[in-house]
C-alpha cells in the first residue's frame, strides 16, 4: 500500500484531458458496463428523445473523474466519492477532469488520520458536465 499524498488547501493533480469522445469509446464502455440504452448508440432514438446527438454514459465520465482521483491519491485512500451529473456529453466532446483540495481535517476520524475534501469537476468546452466530491486520506502539508 502506498503512503497518503501530502496535501494542502488549493492543491490538486494536473488536470486530465480526454477525447474527443468517439462512438467506439461509448461502445467499449457499454460492453464493459452493460449499459445498452439506445440514447448511447441509436441516432434515431436519440433524435426522438430531443437530444441533438448520441450521448455518452454518465458513469463513463464518473469513471474518468475517479481515475484522476485514484491515480493521484491511490484508490486505497478514497473514503467517499460522489458525483452529480449536470449536462450530457456528446460525441466529439473533449473533456477536462480536475480536482482541488478544499479542506483538510488533521483529525478526521478522531484517531489522528488526516482527511481531505476534494472537489471534482468534469467540463466539456466551457460547460460543466459533472460536479463531484471525495473524502480522501492524506498527509497534511501544514
C-alpha positions as CSV (number, residue, x, y, z in Angstrom):
1,X,0.0,0.0,0.0
2,X,1.3,3.4,-0.9
3,X,1.6,6.3,1.6
4,X,-1.0,9.0,1.5
5,X,-0.2,12.0,-0.6
6,X,0.7,15.3,1.1
7,X,-2.0,17.9,0.5
8,X,-2.9,21.4,1.4
9,X,-5.9,23.5,0.6
10,X,-5.8,24.5,-3.1
11,X,-3.6,21.5,-4.1
12,X,-4.6,19.0,-6.7
13,X,-3.3,16.9,-9.5
14,X,-2.6,18.2,-13.0
15,X,-5.9,18.3,-15.0
16,X,-6.6,15.5,-17.4
17,X,-8.0,15.9,-20.9
18,X,-9.8,13.0,-22.5
19,X,-11.3,12.9,-26.0
20,X,-12.7,13.7,-28.4
21,X,-15.3,11.2,-27.2
22,X,-16.0,8.7,-30.0
23,X,-18.7,6.1,-30.7
24,X,-16.0,3.5,-30.2
25,X,-15.4,4.9,-26.6
26,X,-19.2,4.6,-25.9
27,X,-19.4,1.0,-27.4
28,X,-16.4,-0.1,-25.3
29,X,-17.9,1.3,-22.2
30,X,-21.3,-0.2,-23.0
31,X,-19.7,-3.6,-23.3
32,X,-17.8,-3.3,-20.1
33,X,-20.6,-1.8,-18.0
34,X,-23.7,-3.4,-19.7
35,X,-25.4,-0.1,-20.4
36,X,-27.1,-0.6,-23.8
37,X,-29.6,2.3,-23.5
38,X,-30.4,3.4,-27.1
39,X,-29.5,7.0,-26.1
40,X,-25.9,5.9,-26.4
41,X,-26.0,4.3,-29.8
42,X,-29.2,4.8,-31.8
43,X,-29.3,8.2,-33.5
44,X,-33.0,7.9,-34.5
45,X,-34.0,7.1,-30.9
46,X,-31.8,10.0,-29.7
47,X,-33.4,12.5,-32.0
48,X,-36.9,11.3,-30.9
49,X,-35.8,11.9,-27.3
50,X,-35.0,15.5,-28.0
51,X,-31.2,15.3,-27.8
52,X,-29.1,16.8,-30.7
53,X,-26.9,13.6,-30.8
54,X,-25.8,10.4,-29.2
55,X,-24.9,11.0,-25.5
56,X,-22.2,9.1,-23.6
57,X,-22.9,7.3,-20.4
58,X,-22.6,9.4,-17.2
59,X,-20.9,6.5,-15.5
60,X,-18.1,6.7,-18.1
61,X,-17.4,10.3,-17.1
62,X,-17.7,9.5,-13.4
63,X,-15.0,6.9,-14.1
64,X,-12.8,9.4,-15.8
65,X,-13.0,11.6,-12.6
66,X,-12.5,8.6,-10.4
67,X,-9.4,7.7,-12.4
68,X,-7.9,11.1,-12.0
69,X,-8.6,10.9,-8.2
70,X,-7.3,7.4,-7.7
71,X,-4.2,7.9,-9.8
72,X,-3.4,10.9,-7.6
73,X,-4.2,9.7,-4.1
74,X,-4.4,5.9,-4.5
75,X,-7.7,4.0,-4.6
76,X,-6.9,2.6,-1.1
77,X,-7.1,6.2,0.3
78,X,-10.5,7.1,-1.1
79,X,-13.1,7.1,1.7
80,X,-16.1,8.7,-0.1
81,X,-16.8,9.6,-3.8
82,X,-19.9,11.1,-5.2
83,X,-20.9,12.9,-8.4
84,X,-23.8,14.9,-9.7
85,X,-24.5,14.8,-13.5
86,X,-25.0,18.4,-14.7
87,X,-25.0,18.2,-18.5
88,X,-24.8,15.5,-21.2
89,X,-21.6,14.6,-23.1
90,X,-21.9,14.2,-26.8
91,X,-19.8,12.5,-29.5
92,X,-16.8,14.7,-30.3
93,X,-16.7,16.4,-26.9
94,X,-13.3,16.9,-25.3
95,X,-13.4,16.5,-21.5
96,X,-11.2,18.0,-18.8
97,X,-11.2,16.4,-15.4
98,X,-9.8,18.4,-12.5
99,X,-9.6,18.1,-8.7
100,X,-8.9,20.6,-5.9
101,X,-8.5,20.2,-2.2
102,X,-11.0,22.4,-0.4
103,X,-10.4,21.4,3.2
104,X,-8.1,19.4,5.4
105,X,-9.0,17.9,8.8
106,X,-6.0,16.6,10.6
107,X,-8.1,14.5,13.0
108,X,-10.8,13.4,10.6
109,X,-11.6,10.1,12.3
110,X,-10.7,11.1,15.8
111,X,-7.6,8.8,15.5
112,X,-5.2,11.3,14.1
113,X,-6.0,10.4,10.4
114,X,-5.8,13.4,8.1
115,X,-8.8,13.6,5.8
116,X,-9.0,16.0,2.8
117,X,-12.1,17.0,1.0
118,X,-11.6,17.2,-2.8
119,X,-13.9,19.0,-5.2
120,X,-14.0,17.4,-8.6
121,X,-15.1,18.8,-11.9
122,X,-15.5,17.4,-15.4
123,X,-16.0,20.0,-18.1
124,X,-16.7,19.9,-21.9
125,X,-15.7,23.1,-23.5
126,X,-16.9,25.8,-21.2
127,X,-19.7,23.8,-19.7
128,X,-19.6,21.6,-16.5
129,X,-20.8,18.1,-17.2
130,X,-20.2,16.6,-13.7
131,X,-19.6,18.1,-10.3
132,X,-18.3,15.8,-7.6
133,X,-16.6,15.5,-4.3
134,X,-14.4,13.0,-2.4
135,X,-13.1,12.4,1.0
136,X,-9.5,11.0,1.0
137,X,-6.9,10.0,3.5
138,X,-3.9,12.3,3.1
139,X,-0.8,13.6,4.7
140,X,-1.2,17.2,5.9
141,X,1.2,19.8,4.4
142,X,0.6,22.2,7.3
